[in-house]
């Protein structure tokens, strides 16, 4: 197996934070990047989902999608259906 170098440019803060993460996993930067590259080859693509986040429109005065059940709250959600419309 022959070895080659890859030179990349990255923000120094990103590099430092990534090194901290990898170090906590017992990895160095070279090993982590090799893992990424091997996973990309195995999956024939980026080895994690890359998606666009849908911009959420503000729903002023609307409770739709904003109601959840608190741990110590026993009222049925039926009581709040009028707010869900």
Secondary structure, DSSP 8 states (H G I E B T S, - for coil): -----------HHHHHHHHHHHHHTT--HHHHHHHHHHHHHHHTS-SS-----------TT--TT-----TT----GGGGGGGG-
